[in-house]
Every structure is written in structure tokens, then in C-alpha cells.
């Protein structure tokens, strides 16, 4: 005998899971898109850190600024601004910044975020001179 008496469903509750899913799924999708955008910004930050560090290291070794700029441009994200400061007091500072744009395939408009990094290092005393 099949009986529906103990099935735990009250009369009039049919379709509640569908209604709850209709409310929750857009929230989950928005959260996932936000996570993708934060990942994109994080990748841009890592790239700017690497580019600033590489250029500062090149200047510290005694490379000329144009060569250090090329090294930084190879590591930096596209359209990054790279600024190599003048060595003063044996210290050089390199700043790399970029405006991280949201991916074009995202369906919601998200703001662009400026991400930047700075690396400062001592210039080696005998940079470029090999014994």
C-alpha cells in the first residue's frame, strides 16, 4: 500500500524549491563573477610586483635604464606605466602601475582598478665592472 500520509510535504508547498533556486542562483552567479574579477586584479598585482623587482634588479646590476625598462615591460601587464627613478644615494626605485580593466566577457559592468607596485634596491658599487 502506498500512502502519502507520512511524506512530510504540506499542502500548497509544491514548487518552493524552484522559487528558492530562482532567488539564490543569481546571487551565486554574481558572487562567482566577483571572484573572477578579484582573481584578475590579483594577477595584475603579481605582474606589477615582478616587473618592478626585475627592473630594479637590472638597474642595481648596472644595466642602462632602457634595458631595465625593456626587462620590466616583458614582465609587466599590457599598458603598464613603468617609472625608473634616478639613482640617488646609491638607491634606485622603480614604480609599475596599471589600470586593471574587468574582463570583457563579464556580463555586469565592474569598475577598473589601479594596481601598482614599487621596488627599491641598492645599486651595486661595482655594477657592470667584471674583474
Residue pairs with C-beta under 8 A, 6 or more apart in sequence:
30 108
33 106
33 107
33 108
33 110
36 103
36 106
37 102
37 103
37 106
37 110
40 100
40 102
40 103
41 100
41 113
41 115
44 77
44 98
44 100
44 115
45 115
45 117
47 75
47 76
47 77
47 80
47 98
48 76
48 77
48 80
48 96
48 97
48 98
48 115
48 116
48 117
49 96
49 117
49 119
50 75
50 76
51 72
51 73
51 75
51 76
51 77
51 80
51 82
51 96
51 117
52 72
52 94
52 95
52 96
52 117
52 118
52 119
53 117
53 119
54 71
54 72
54 74
54 75
55 68
55 69
55 71
55 72
55 82
55 84
55 94
55 96
55 119
56 68
56 92
56 93
56 94
56 119
56 120
56 121
57 119
57 121
58 67
58 68
58 71
58 72
59 65
59 68
59 84
59 87
59 92
59 94
59 121
59 123
60 92
60 121
60 122
60 123
60 124
60 127
61 124
61 127
61 128
62 123
62 124
62 127
62 128
62 129
63 71
63 128
65 84
68 84
68 94
69 82
69 84
72 80
72 82
72 84
72 94
72 96
73 80
73 82
76 82
76 96
76 98
77 98
77 100
78 98
79 98
79 99
80 96
80 97
80 98
81 95
81 96
81 97
81 98
82 94
82 95
82 96
83 94
83 95
83 96
84 92
84 94
85 92
85 93
85 94
85 95
86 92
87 123
90 122
90 123
90 125
91 120
91 121
91 122
91 123
92 120
92 121
92 123
93 118
93 119
93 120
94 118
94 119
94 120
95 116
95 117
95 118
96 116
96 117
96 118
97 114
97 115
97 116
97 117
98 114
98 115
98 116
99 112
99 113
99 114
99 115
100 112
100 113
100 114
100 115
101 112
102 109
102 110
102 111
102 112
